[in-house]
């Protein structure tokens, strides 16, 4: 519903829609994609979620183990992709079965959705490869990320950005936006105990390892349960250089933590413009 509002009020934005198999049948997802494509001639992107908080899944009586959830996600997304391609779809898997299912009208080829999948675990990477999807990671510091340019899978990262003309101003803004929150820290610790997501554990370990140093890489908001991704904080030049390092290693899709204001988005746009210049050198 929100995606439709965004499309109605913009000219070029293509919404990224999170899809959890536990909530709806794959046919309904494909119909929504098709409807938006034909009403507005606009595409959407699908962020396919396997689910990571065991208590939330248990409330739905979904006790499927972590890696099996990604196997289920592959079946689910495959049906969506085949329905969008047109024709009759028959599929028999471990989790989903459809017989001569057809969606009319099919989605025009140029408006078919790209798919994003978490790439923080082996199961997630395997799912991304099977679906020809973009594998999105919660990154380590840029210098620690492996080079993925030769991989057959496309990669992206999710990250927040706070950048200003000077280092001092950027850190002042960042610390004001994300002050210490003891309650949030306790909630984070509880979430660690109830989540079986690989990325959650990886980031928690990274928070310990990156406490010291002058890197723009910052996990304080994550530790205080304010967001689920690392932040890059610093001067325009510093943050742009870090982004360029990710690009140089093959990470070409960036999902931003939500900028709180239009002004903040302008600062981020400036950083990406600088990062493109660095990447061309």
FENCORTA-V662352 format. One record per residue. PHI is phi in radians with two decimals (* if undefined). BURIAL is b if it has 16 or more other C-alpha atoms within 10 Angstrom, else e. Layout:
PHI;BURIAL
PHI;BURIAL
This chain:
*;e
-1.15;e
-1.04;e
-1.10;b
-1.08;e
-1.06;e
-1.13;b
-1.12;e
-1.92;e
-2.38;e
-1.87;e
-2.26;e
-1.09;e
-2.02;e
-1.07;b
-1.77;b
-1.87;b
-1.36;e
-2.20;b
-1.98;b
-0.94;b
-1.14;e
-1.66;e
-2.81;e
-1.29;e
-1.04;b
-1.10;b
-1.16;e
-1.07;b
-1.08;b
-1.13;b
-1.09;e
-1.05;b
-1.13;b
-1.08;b
-1.12;b
-1.10;b
-1.46;e
-1.29;e
-2.16;e
0.91;e
-2.32;b
-1.68;b
-2.18;b
-1.91;b
-1.99;b
-1.73;b
-1.50;b
-1.89;b
-1.51;b
1.61;b
-2.26;b
-1.74;e
-1.06;b
-1.13;e
-1.10;e
-1.20;e
-1.11;e
-1.10;e
-1.67;e
1.06;e
-1.85;e
-1.88;e
-1.12;e
-1.10;e
-0.88;b
-1.18;b
-1.15;e
-1.11;b
-1.29;b
-1.10;b
-1.13;b
-1.09;b
-1.11;b
-1.07;b
-1.03;b
-1.25;b
-1.03;b
-1.11;b
-1.05;b
-1.10;b
-1.22;b
-1.13;b
-1.13;b
-1.28;b
1.71;b
1.46;e
-1.57;e
-2.01;b
-2.11;e
-2.60;e
-2.23;e
-2.22;e
-1.24;e
-1.99;e
-2.33;e
-2.40;e
-2.32;e
-2.33;e
0.90;e
-1.47;b
-2.36;b
-1.98;b
-2.16;e
-1.47;e
-1.22;b
-1.41;b
-0.95;e
-0.91;e
-1.28;e
-1.96;b
-1.19;b
-1.32;b
-1.32;b
-2.04;b
-2.07;b
-2.41;b
-1.05;b
-2.00;b
-1.56;b
-2.25;b
-1.07;e
-1.14;b
-1.14;b
-1.10;b
-1.12;b
-1.14;b
-1.06;b
-1.12;b
-1.13;e
-1.70;b
0.97;b
-1.74;b
-1.47;b
-1.52;b
-1.78;b
-1.99;b
-1.61;b
-1.34;b
-1.39;b
-0.91;b
-0.93;b
-1.21;e
-1.70;e
-1.33;e
-1.23;e
-1.35;e
-2.04;b
-1.14;e
-1.61;e
-1.33;e
-1.29;e
-1.61;b
-1.43;b
-2.19;b
-2.52;b
-2.32;b
-1.92;b
-2.72;b
-1.77;b
-2.40;b
-2.27;b
-2.40;b
-2.47;b
-1.04;e
-2.07;e
-1.04;b
-1.04;e
-1.15;e
-1.07;b
-1.22;b
-1.11;e
-1.11;e
-1.11;b
-1.23;e
-1.22;e
-1.31;e
-2.21;e
-1.28;e
-1.09;e
-2.41;e
-1.08;e
-1.11;e
-1.11;b
-1.11;b
-1.17;e
-1.11;e
-1.05;b
-1.10;e
-1.15;e
-1.08;b
-1.02;e
-1.38;e
-1.85;e
-1.85;b
-1.94;b
-1.30;b
-1.12;b
-1.13;b
-1.10;b
-1.21;e
-1.11;e
-1.17;b
-1.09;b
-1.17;e
-1.12;b
-1.07;b
-1.23;e
-1.30;e
-1.91;e
-1.08;e
-1.86;e
1.92;e
-1.92;e
-1.23;b
-1.25;b
-1.24;b
-2.45;b
-1.99;b
-1.00;b
-1.04;b
-1.13;b
-1.15;b
-1.72;b
1.04;b
-1.72;b
-2.82;b
-2.01;b
-2.51;b
-1.21;b
-2.03;b
-1.90;b
-2.22;b
2.75;b
-1.20;b
-0.92;b
-1.14;b
-1.13;b
-1.21;b
-1.07;b
-1.12;b
-1.13;b
-1.07;b
-1.10;b
-1.14;b
-1.08;b
-1.05;b
-1.09;b
-1.63;b
1.80;b
-1.60;b
-1.96;b
-2.02;b
-2.16;b
-1.81;e
-1.51;e
-1.08;e
-1.09;e
-1.14;e
-1.28;e
-2.50;e
-1.12;e
-1.06;e
-1.13;e
-1.12;b
-1.11;e
-1.07;b
-1.18;b
-1.04;e
-1.10;e
-1.09;b
-1.15;b
-1.08;e
-1.16;b
-1.09;b
-1.09;e
-1.14;e
-1.06;b
-1.15;e
-1.42;e
-1.27;e
